[in-house]
């Protein structure tokens, strides 16, 4: 029996996960536990949870003292380690991505409003080209009123209305 026969007879065993892997996983679940406690009620309903976990999260939301809240969050992390937490992690990512998309739309509407007020007709042309469903006449009227407010240093009522129109137009297309 030569050496090559000996090497081919041994099956390679997969290496067990490292200690660092377990720590990273534990930290990720602890972060998820913190997110669960901080989520608003409407978003928490979207996360699939067992009854034990739901009770622990609700208790964690009621605790105001820092030390007790921290202990409860660690307990929630322990519960997450004992179950398959993948659906919960995916639901949290979905909630985060929705919030990020809403923030991005808000910033886009702010940029468009500023462009419309600063650049005038060129920005109106681009906006109408991008969002053809917008009421062009109402848009121009709000722009004129918002510019007049800026010059006379009045409260930005028309500027807010312009923002709402731009935001609703952008959300209407998406």
N, C-alpha and C positions, 0 to 999 in steps of 0.2 A: 504494500500500500504506500503510494507516494504522497507527497505533501499536497498536490492539487486535489486528490480524492478526499483528503481530510478537510480542506477548505470548502469544497462544494457540499459536503455533508452537513455543515453547520448552517442553520438558518440564522440570519441576523435578527436579533430582537430589537424592536423599536425602543428608543431611549425614553425613559419616563419623563414627564414634564419636570422642568427645573423648579427650584424654589422661587426664582424670580418670576416665572410664569404664574405660579399660584398667587404671588403677591400682586402682580399686575391685575390679575383677574379679581382678586379681592378688593383692590382699590377701585376698579371699575364698578363693581357691585355696590360699594360704599357710596360712590358718587351717584349711582342710580337711586339708592335709598334716599340720599339728600334731595335729589330732584323730585322724587315721589312726595316727600313731605312738603316741598315748596310749591308743588303744582296747584293751580286754582281748581276748584271743584269741577268745573265743566271739562277741563282737560284730563282730570284724574279719572273721570268716567270712561274715557277712551282707552285706558290701560287695563288689559286683562289681568286680574289678580285673584288669588284664592281668598277665602274668607278670613283666614288667619292673618294673611299679609295686609288685607284691607283694614282689619281692626288695628293692627300695629301701626299702619300709616296714619289712621285717624287719631290714634292716641298721640303719636308723634307730633301731629299738627296742633294738638291742644296744649302740649307741654311748652311753657314759656321759659323756664329756667334753662340756662345754657348747658349745665352739666347733665341734667336729666334728658334734655333734648338730644344731646350728643350720644348718650347711652342708648336711647331709643332708636336713633338712626343706625347705630352699630348693630342693634338687635335686628332691625329690618334687613341690614346687609347680611346678617347670619341666616335669616330666613331665605333671602335670595340665593345664598350659596347652597341651601338644601333643596332647592327646586330647580327646574329648568327655567332660567331667567331670560332666555333668548327672546320669547315673545314680548316680554316687558321691556327689554332693551330696545327692540325694534319699535315698539309703540312710543317710547320716549324720544327716539330719533325722529319719528314722524312728527311728533308734537313740536320738537325743536325746529325741524325743517319748515313746518307751517309758519311758525313764528318768525323765522328768518325771512321767508318769502313775503310775509306781510310787512316786515320792516323794510325790505328792499323796495316794495311797491310804494311805501310811504316816502322813502327817500327820493325815489324817482319822481313822484308827484311834487315834492318840494323843489327839486332841480328844475322841473318844467315850469313851475310857477315863477321861479326867479328868472329863468330865461325869458319867459313871456313878458315879464315886467321890465327886464333890462334891454332885451334885443328888439322887442316890438314885432313888426310885420314879418321879418324873416323867421322868427321863432313861431309865429302864428302859422305861417305857411308850412313849416316842418311838422308842427303839432297836428294840423288838420290832415296833412298827408299821412302821418302815422296813425291817427285816430279819426277816420272820416265821419264817424257817427256823432261827433261833437257839434253843438249848436254854435256856429261861427259868430253869429251876431251877438249872442249872449256872452260869448267869450271875449269879444272885443269891448263890449260895454263894461264888463267887470274889470278888464285891463285898464281902461280909461279911468274908471272910478278909483281903482287901487293906486294908480300913479298920482292922481290928484290927492289922495289921502297921504301918500308919502311926502309930496311937496308941502302940504299944509300941516304936516306932522300930527295928523289926527289918528285915533285908534284904528287899527288895521281891519275893519269890518269887511270891506270889499276884497281885501287881500285874502282873508279867510274864505270868503265865498268863492273866490277864484280857485283857491286850493281845493275846496270841496268839489268844484266842477271838474277840475283836472283829475283828482283822485277817483271820483266816480266814473269818469270816462275811461281811465286806465283800468280800473277794476271791471268795468263793463266789457272790455275787450278780452280780458283774461278770464 
